[in-house]
Amino acid sequence: MPKIKKYETKIPAFYRRSALDLMLFTHVTVLCERYNMNLDDAILDFFDLYGISDNDFPIESALTTYNRVRNNFIWVQIQK
C-alpha cells in the first residue's frame, strides 16, 4: 500500500479506498443484509458478475478487503 501523504490523513480511510474495494463492499453488503446470503457466496457472486477469477483476486484476500472496508465504514459512521 502506498504511503499516505500528510494531508490525506484528514480523510477517513473509507474514502481513500479503491473503487474495486468499495464495489466489493457494497455488493457483498447488499447481498448479505438484504438477501441473507452468506459472505463467501456473496463474494463469489461479485466475482461471477464482474468476471473476476480466484486466481486474480483470491477469496481470502477479498474477505480481508471486505472486513477492512467494513471496519473503515463503521469508524466513519461512529465519527458522525
Rosetta blueprint (number, residue, H / E / L):
1 M L
2 P L
3 K L
4 I L
5 K L
6 K H
7 Y H
8 E H
9 T H
10 K H
11 I L
12 P L
13 A H
14 F H
15 Y H
16 R H
17 R L
18 S L
19 A H
20 L H
21 D H
22 L H
23 M H
24 L H
25 F H
26 T H
27 H H
28 V H
29 T H
30 V H
31 L H
32 C H
33 E H
34 R H
35 Y H
36 N L
37 M L
38 N L
39 L H
40 D H
41 D H
42 A H
43 I H
44 L H
45 D H
46 F H
47 F H
48 D H
49 L H
50 Y H
51 G L
52 I L
53 S L
54 D L
55 N L
56 D L
57 F L
58 P L
59 I H
60 E H
61 S H
62 A H
63 L H
64 T H
65 T H
66 Y H
67 N H
68 R H
69 V H
70 R H
71 N H
72 N H
73 F H
74 I H
75 W H
76 V H
77 Q H
78 I H
79 Q H
80 K L
